[in-house]
């Protein structure tokens, strides 16, 4: 297998205000805290002499490249992002930012919020708008049934509730 990889599909440009805030904080931390620390460590390692066999220097340079790559990615990503800070006009249907309660065909009740690709976290119930489940949910209403194929399994869900209210932990800073 060659090293050439197909580019990953472009992810959705939508993001919630709290997700955008987290990305801004990450960028600020990388730029103002982590990068200066690593730069200082690389400088100290370089002062020790022979750089070709200096593990701290080699590792520090690698770490610096990774930080710079992430900073460039975040800066470019902010140019493309659209912050969605209000509910849609039709709150009876599922769109970006919706909190959704679902019941699986096995009777299990699940709760998810549809968020941007940069902020999904399944442990917190945040699913990406680009995920198969979110795409199946878009524009659906309460009591609609959806079927999602994941791998070889098909899951059927019934929509129990749609909500667009913000939680107190998600308010803008």
Protein Blocks (a to p, Z undefined) as FASTA:
>chain_A
ZZbdcddddddfbdcfklmmmmmmmmmmmmmmmmmmmmmmmmmmmmnopfklmmklmmmm
mmmmmmmmmmmmmmmmmmmpccdfbdcfblmbccehiacddddfkopacddddddfklgc
fknopacfkbmklmmmgopaehiacdddehjbccddddfbdcfbdcfklpcZZ
